[in-house]
Amino acid sequence: MPRTTRPGADRRTRASDHASRAPRDRQPEQRHPNPPVRAQRDEPGRHELGQNFLIDRRVVSAVVERVAATPGPILEIGPGDGALTLPLARLGRPILALEADPRRAARLDRRTPPAVRIEHADALAHRFEAHPHVVVSNLPFHLTTAMLRHLLDGPGWTDAVLIAQWEVARRRAGVGGATQLTAQAAPWFEFALLQRIPRHAFRPAPQVDGGLFTMHRRAAPLVPSSERRAYAAMVARVFRSRGAGLARILPAAGVLPPAEAKRWLRERSHAAGGLPRDLAPEDWADLWAARGRLR
C-alpha cells in the first residue's frame, strides 16, 4: 500500500515515541447483569457519517481472532476511535486505516504505532492495491451496499472480515436466500456468517442488530474472470424477471428455453417453483455454462 502524508505530527518525529509506548491498560468493568463489555469510552459517532462504534470487547476479540488467521497487510475501513485498530496493531502487521471524520483521523493517528497509517479519506474512492491484503470494517450501515460493491469490484484483497446489519450479513452468507449482489459475486467469492451482534454492542445503538461475516476470494473461480460482466448481467435478468418459479423465470430472462429450463432444474434437484434466491453458487456457475452450451 503506498505511503501518503498522514494527518497530525510528522511520522519521523514520532517514531521513537511510538516505539517506547506501552499498550493502554484496560479500565476495570463495572459488574451488573449481562453487561456489554466496553472497548472504549470516546465521544459518540456522527449520525451523518453513519458512525455506530463497536464497544463490546468480546466482538472485538472475535474480529481480531479471525483476522489473525489470515496473512498479509491489513486495510481497515472506518476505524473511528480505534476499537479494532489498536487491537489489530498488536498483530504486528502493517495497517492502513481510512477514516472519513478528519477529527477522529487526526486523534487516532496520535495513538497508533509506526506500522499503522491513518488517512482521512473517502473509502468509496479508495483504489485497492493489487497485492494480497486483508480488509476489516465495521461498515457504516447506511453505506453498506455501496461499500460492498466497491469492495467486490476491487483487486488484491484475499479476505474481508466485516460487520454489517444482521439481515445484510445473513443474506450475504445465503442464510434465508441469497441476494442478487451475492449471486453476482459468488463465483469469485465465498461468504460465511460468523455471529449475530446485539445492537447494544454499538454506540450509539442502531435500530437493528449487527452481524459478523467474512468474504474470501476463491483461488479458482467458478466462472472465468473475463466473463464476469456478462455473467453479472445474466444474474440481474434472472432476479428481475417475473414468473411463477424458476421454470418460467429462466425462459423469461432469456437464459434457457422452457424445456431446457425444466430439464436443468430436474438435474440440479431444484423445484420448478423455486426462486433465484434458492440457487447456490455452484448452481449459478452451472446455469452460466448451460446457457453457453446452447449458444
C-alpha positions in Angstrom: 0.0 0.0 0.0 1.6 3.4 -1.0 2.6 5.6 1.9 0.9 9.0 1.9 1.1 12.0 4.2 -0.7 11.4 7.4 -2.7 14.0 9.4 -1.2 15.2 12.6 2.5 15.3 13.5 5.2 14.1 11.1 5.7 10.3 11.5 9.5 10.6 11.6 9.5 12.8 14.7 7.1 10.5 16.5 8.6 7.1 15.7 10.7 6.8 18.8 7.8 7.9 21.0 5.6 5.2 19.5 8.3 2.5 19.7 8.5 3.1 23.5 4.8 3.4 24.2 3.2 0.5 26.1 -0.3 -0.6 25.2 -3.0 1.2 27.1 -4.3 -0.6 30.2 -8.0 -1.5 30.0 -10.2 0.1 32.6 -11.9 -2.2 35.1 -15.5 -3.0 34.3 -18.5 -2.4 36.5 -20.3 -5.6 37.4 -24.0 -5.8 36.5 -26.2 -8.4 34.9 -25.3 -9.2 31.3 -23.3 -6.1 30.6 -21.9 -5.1 27.2 -18.2 -5.3 27.6 -16.9 -1.8 26.8 -14.0 -1.5 24.4 -13.7 2.3 24.8 -15.5 5.4 26.0 -14.9 8.1 23.4 -17.5 10.5 22.1 -20.5 9.2 20.2 -20.3 8.7 16.4 -21.6 11.3 14.0 -25.0 10.4 12.5 -24.3 11.9 9.1 -21.3 9.6 8.8 -23.2 6.5 9.8 -20.9 6.0 12.8 -22.0 3.3 15.2 -18.9 2.4 17.1 -18.2 -1.1 18.5 -17.9 -1.1 22.3 -18.0 -4.8 23.1 -14.6 -6.4 23.7 -15.9 -9.9 23.0 -16.9 -8.9 19.5 -13.6 -7.1 19.0 -11.7 -10.2 20.1 -13.8 -12.3 17.6 -12.8 -9.9 14.8 -9.1 -9.9 15.7 -9.0 -13.7 16.0 -10.5 -14.0 12.5 -8.0 -11.5 11.1 -5.1 -13.2 12.8 -5.9 -16.4 10.9 -5.3 -14.6 7.6 -1.9 -13.4 6.1 -0.8 -10.1 4.8 -1.2 -6.4 5.5 -4.5 -5.0 6.8 -6.8 -2.4 5.3 -9.3 -1.1 7.8 -12.3 0.9 6.5 -13.8 3.3 9.1 -11.6 2.9 12.2 -13.4 5.6 14.2 -11.7 5.8 17.6 -9.7 2.6 17.1 -11.8 0.0 18.8 -10.5 -2.5 16.2 -7.4 -0.7 15.0 -5.5 -0.7 18.3 -6.0 -4.5 19.0 -5.2 -5.3 15.4 -2.0 -3.3 15.7 -0.8 -5.8 18.2 -0.7 -8.4 15.5 2.4 -6.7 14.2 1.2 -6.3 10.7 1.1 -3.1 8.5 -2.2 -1.4 8.7 -3.7 1.3 6.5 -6.9 2.8 8.0 -9.3 5.0 6.1 -11.4 7.4 8.2 -14.0 9.9 6.9 -14.0 12.0 10.0 -10.9 14.3 10.0 -11.0 14.9 13.7 -11.0 11.2 14.5 -8.4 10.5 11.9 -6.0 13.0 13.5 -6.8 11.8 17.0 -6.3 8.1 16.2 -3.1 8.9 14.3 -1.6 10.2 17.5 -2.4 6.9 19.3 -1.1 4.4 16.8 2.3 2.8 16.4 4.5 3.4 13.3 3.2 0.3 11.5 -0.3 1.9 11.4 -1.2 4.7 8.9 -4.4 6.6 9.4 -5.7 8.5 6.4 -8.5 11.0 6.3 -10.2 9.5 3.1 -13.4 8.5 1.4 -13.3 4.7 1.3 -15.6 4.7 -1.7 -12.9 6.4 -3.7 -10.1 4.1 -2.5 -8.2 2.3 -5.1 -7.3 -1.2 -3.9 -3.8 -2.4 -4.2 -3.1 -5.4 -6.4 -1.0 -7.2 -3.8 -2.7 -9.6 -1.3 -4.1 -8.0 1.8 -7.0 -8.3 4.3 -9.9 -5.9 4.6 -11.6 -5.2 8.0 -14.5 -2.9 8.6 -17.4 -2.1 10.9 -19.3 -0.9 7.8 -21.3 2.3 8.1 -24.9 0.8 8.0 -26.2 3.5 5.5 -23.3 2.8 3.1 -23.2 -1.0 3.4 -24.3 -1.9 -0.1 -22.2 0.8 -1.8 -19.1 -0.3 0.2 -19.7 -4.0 -0.6 -20.0 -3.3 -4.3 -16.8 -1.2 -4.2 -15.0 -4.0 -2.3 -16.2 -6.8 -4.5 -15.0 -4.8 -7.6 -11.6 -4.2 -6.1 -8.5 -6.3 -6.8 -5.9 -7.7 -4.5 -7.5 -8.4 -1.2 -7.9 -12.1 -0.3 -10.2 -11.9 2.8 -12.6 -9.4 4.3 -13.9 -9.5 7.9 -16.9 -7.3 8.1 -19.7 -6.1 10.4 -23.0 -5.0 8.8 -26.7 -5.1 9.7 -27.8 -8.6 10.8 -30.1 -9.0 7.8 -27.5 -7.9 5.4 -24.9 -10.2 6.9 -27.1 -13.3 6.8 -28.3 -12.6 3.3 -24.7 -12.2 2.1 -24.0 -15.6 3.5 -27.0 -17.1 1.8 -29.0 -17.7 5.0 -32.6 -17.4 4.1 -31.8 -16.9 0.5 -29.0 -15.0 -1.4 -29.4 -11.6 -2.9 -28.6 -10.5 -6.4 -25.3 -8.9 -5.2 -24.2 -12.1 -3.5 -25.2 -14.3 -6.5 -23.3 -12.0 -8.9 -20.1 -12.3 -6.7 -20.5 -16.0 -5.7 -18.3 -17.5 -8.5 -15.4 -15.4 -7.3 -16.0 -15.1 -3.5 -17.1 -17.3 -0.6 -19.3 -15.8 2.1 -19.7 -17.1 5.7 -21.8 -15.8 8.6 -20.0 -15.9 11.9 -22.2 -14.4 14.6 -25.0 -12.0 15.5 -24.0 -8.8 17.3 -26.6 -7.3 19.6 -27.4 -3.6 19.0 -26.2 -2.6 22.5 -22.7 -3.7 21.4 -22.5 -0.4 19.5 -22.6 3.3 20.5 -24.9 4.9 19.6 -27.0 1.8 19.4 -28.5 1.3 16.0 -32.1 0.3 15.4 -31.1 -3.3 14.5 -28.6 -5.9 15.5 -25.4 -6.3 13.6 -23.7 -9.4 12.1 -20.1 -10.5 11.7 -19.4 -12.2 8.3 -16.5 -12.9 6.1 -15.7 -12.9 2.3 -12.9 -15.0 0.9 -11.6 -14.7 -2.7 -11.7 -18.1 -4.4 -8.3 -19.3 -5.6 -10.1 -21.0 -8.5 -13.2 -19.0 -9.7 -16.3 -21.0 -10.7 -16.6 -18.7 -13.8 -13.7 -17.3 -15.9 -13.0 -13.7 -14.7 -13.1 -12.5 -18.3 -16.8 -13.4 -18.3 -17.7 -11.7 -15.1 -19.6 -8.7 -16.5 -21.7 -10.8 -18.8 -22.4 -13.3 -16.0 -23.5 -10.5 -13.7 -25.9 -9.2 -16.3 -27.4 -12.7 -16.6 -27.9 -12.9 -12.8 -29.6 -9.5 -12.9 -32.0 -10.5 -15.6 -32.9 -13.7 -13.6 -33.6 -11.7 -10.4 -35.6 -9.1 -12.2 -37.7 -11.4 -14.5 -41.2 -12.4 -13.5 -42.8 -15.8 -13.4 -44.2 -18.4 -11.1 -40.9 -20.1 -10.3 -37.6 -20.7 -12.0 -39.2 -22.9 -14.7 -40.8 -19.7 -16.0 -38.3 -17.1 -14.8 -35.3 -18.6 -16.7 -37.0 -18.5 -20.1 -38.4 -15.0 -19.3 -34.8 -13.9 -18.6 -33.6 -15.3 -21.9 -31.3 -17.8 -20.2 -32.8 -21.1 -21.2 -35.7 -22.2 -23.3 -38.7 -23.6 -21.3 -37.9 -27.3 -22.0 -34.2 -26.8 -21.2 -35.1 -24.8 -18.0 -37.2 -27.7 -16.7 -34.5 -30.2 -17.5 -31.8 -28.2 -15.9 -33.9 -27.8 -12.7 -34.5 -31.5 -12.5 -30.8 -32.3 -13.0 -29.9 -29.8 -10.2 -32.7 -31.1 -7.9 -34.5 -27.8 -7.8 -38.3 -27.4 -7.8 -39.8 -25.8 -10.8 -41.4 -23.3 -8.4 -38.2 -22.3 -6.8 -36.8 -18.8 -6.8 -33.4 -17.2 -7.7 -32.5 -16.8 -4.1 -32.6 -20.6 -3.7 -29.7 -21.2 -6.1 -26.3 -22.0 -4.7 -23.0 -20.6 -6.2 -22.4 -23.9 -8.0 -25.9 -23.7 -9.4 -25.3 -20.2 -10.9 -22.0 -21.3 -12.4 -23.6 -24.4 -13.9 -26.5 -22.2 -15.2 -24.0 -19.9 -16.9 -22.3 -22.9 -18.5 -25.6 -24.4 -19.6 -26.6 -21.1 -21.2 -23.3 -21.0 -23.1 -23.7 -24.6 -24.5 -27.0 -23.5 -26.1 -25.4 -20.6 -28.0 
